[in-house]
């Protein structure tokens, strides 16, 4: 189900809690909401649809990748950039890393560790910030 995008900074600034199998529908809704906004958005965190669970959806590999409880375990190559956000207006400066290694659980609850670089790494970092309640 496509859900409305939350713009309330009070909700967005709260850290999210661990997600589990009971949150599969939230992940599906998150995927559907990202797909509906693909022209203007490349990633979303569950708090952007009003659910404070550690789930992100990222447009990579010509599809939408869902990550439950993602943790960035390493990062390399810092750089300065500016980012926008579907939940916030305007662009904001931030520091990102060119390459990140992420440990997460997929939709089948298989634990994975993957390396991402370039725009995929930047999107994942932005969405993981959302999970911590960090707004840029």
SULLIN-V324616 format. One line per field, one symbol per residue. ss: DSSP state (H for helix, E for strand, - for the rest). Layout:
ss = ???
//
This chain:
ss = --------HHHH----E---HHHHHHHHHHHHHHHH------EEEHHHH---E-EEEEEE--EEEEEEEEEEEEEEEEEEEEEEE--EEEEEEEEEEEEEEEEEE-----EEEEEEEHHHHHHHHHHHHHH-----
//
